[in-house]
Amino acid sequence: MINNIKKNLILSFLFASFLGFSQEEKSNPEEFHRHSISILIGHTTIFQGFENGKRKIESEPSWAINYNYAFNEKWAIGIHSDIIIENFVVEKTSGDEILERNTPITSLIVGTCKIFDGFGVELGGGLEFDKNESFGVARIGAEYGIEIIKHNLEVLLSLDYDIVIDAYDGLNIGIGIAKLF
């Protein structure tokens, strides 16, 4: 079932990214901001949580700090850093080992394609660091921003699916604010 969810999420985001190729540029170039720094608070759902000898779904609080550079109205690249602020135990996706994760920090390079005004899809990769063991991470996600033009701010809603390679999967849901400059 989890594998079907993964496949459906990936296919949906890929399909949505192809729909965005016809987006028009904004008519006023003075409104365009190349840089953004954001902070988000959220929850990460971990599908391979492990407690009392049984697998269970866990939900842990998390924070994210992101920097993005926009090449144009449609394409951006950024450094996204997340931290799950709780310790937790997971059963590796292979099912042969139990891992203890102590406030892991994930650092990723993420590309974003704006499909329409305010909505973009993300694809990226990086590493999850923990004092016990580090893993590679692949991310696919979506982000919706509501711009507050007067103050060069944006309210963000994000949904990211992380595949921590050879370890576990996580679904991040967050809300935050970005400063545009």
NORFEN-V752812 format. One record per residue. SS is DSSP state (A for helix, B for strand, O for the rest). PHI is phi in radians with two decimals (999 if undefined). NEAR is the number of other ideal C-beta (glycine too) atoms within 10 Angstrom. Layout:
BEGIN
[[SS/PHI/NEAR] [SS/PHI/NEAR]]
END
This chain:
BEGIN
[[O/999/6] [A/-1.08/10] [A/-1.09/9] [A/-1.15/8] [A/-1.10/13] [A/-1.00/15] [A/-1.07/10] [A/-1.14/10] [A/-1.09/16] [A/-1.09/15] [A/-1.10/10] [A/-1.11/13] [A/-1.19/19] [A/-1.12/12] [A/-1.06/10] [A/-1.12/16] [A/-1.18/19] [A/-1.23/11] [A/-1.18/11] [A/-1.41/16] [A/-1.16/9] [A/-1.76/8] [O/-1.13/13] [O/-1.58/9] [O/-1.36/10] [O/-1.17/11] [O/-1.35/6] [O/-1.88/7] [A/-1.15/8] [A/-1.19/6] [A/-1.43/12] [O/-1.43/12] [O/-2.00/15] [O/-1.40/12] [B/-1.97/14] [B/-2.60/21] [B/-2.17/14] [B/-2.30/24] [B/-2.29/14] [B/-2.28/23] [B/-1.99/13] [B/-2.83/21] [B/-2.30/15] [B/-1.98/25] [B/-1.61/15] [B/-1.91/22] [B/-1.43/19] [B/-1.91/23] [B/-1.02/19] [B/-2.48/19] [B/-2.66/11] [O/0.94/5] [O/1.34/6] [B/-2.28/8] [B/-1.34/12] [B/-2.62/13] [B/-1.45/10] [B/-1.96/20] [B/-2.22/15] [B/-2.10/20] [B/-1.21/12] [B/-2.59/22] [B/-2.23/16] [B/-2.41/22] [B/-2.21/14] [B/-2.22/24] [B/-2.13/14] [B/-2.25/23] [B/-2.07/12] [B/-1.64/18] [O/-1.30/10] [O/-2.77/11] [O/-1.15/15] [O/-1.87/17] [B/-2.02/14] [B/-2.54/20] [B/-2.32/14] [B/-2.69/21] [B/-1.92/15] [B/-2.00/25] [B/-2.15/15] [B/-2.10/26] [B/-2.40/17] [B/-1.57/25] [O/-1.60/12] [O/-2.27/15] [B/-1.53/12] [B/-2.71/21] [B/-2.09/15] [B/-2.26/22] [B/-1.69/20] [O/-0.96/16] [O/-1.02/18] [O/-1.28/8] [O/1.36/9] [O/-1.89/7] [O/-2.71/11] [B/-1.84/12] [B/-2.06/20] [B/-1.76/13] [B/-1.93/22] [B/-1.99/11] [O/0.64/15] [O/-1.17/29] [B/-1.99/14] [B/-1.93/26] [B/-2.19/14] [B/-2.33/23] [B/-1.78/12] [B/-2.22/21] [B/-1.71/16] [B/-2.19/23] [B/-2.07/19] [B/-1.37/20] [B/-1.44/20] [B/-2.60/14] [O/-0.88/12] [O/1.61/15] [B/-2.03/15] [B/-2.37/24] [B/-1.88/22] [B/-2.18/25] [B/-2.55/16] [B/-2.90/20] [B/-2.73/15] [B/3.10/19] [B/-2.31/15] [B/-1.89/23] [B/-1.83/14] [O/-2.65/19] [O/-1.11/10] [O/-1.46/9] [O/-2.90/13] [O/-1.92/15] [B/-2.38/19] [B/-1.29/13] [B/-2.34/21] [B/-1.99/16] [B/-2.25/22] [B/-2.29/21] [B/-2.82/23] [B/-2.48/20] [B/-2.48/25] [B/-2.12/14] [B/-2.10/22] [B/-1.92/10] [B/-1.38/16] [B/-1.87/13] [A/-1.02/9] [A/-0.98/6] [A/-1.95/10] [O/0.93/14] [B/-2.13/17] [B/-2.53/21] [B/-1.51/15] [B/-2.01/21] [B/-2.13/17] [B/-2.32/22] [B/-2.47/17] [B/-2.24/25] [B/-1.99/20] [B/-1.85/24] [B/-1.89/19] [B/-1.47/26] [O/-1.04/15] [O/1.11/13] [O/-2.34/24] [B/-2.80/23] [B/-2.08/20] [B/-2.48/29] [B/-1.99/19] [B/-1.78/23] [B/-2.14/15] [B/-2.51/23] [B/-2.38/11] [B/-2.91/20] [B/-2.37/16] [B/-2.15/24] [B/-1.73/14] [B/-1.76/21] [O/-2.67/9]]
END
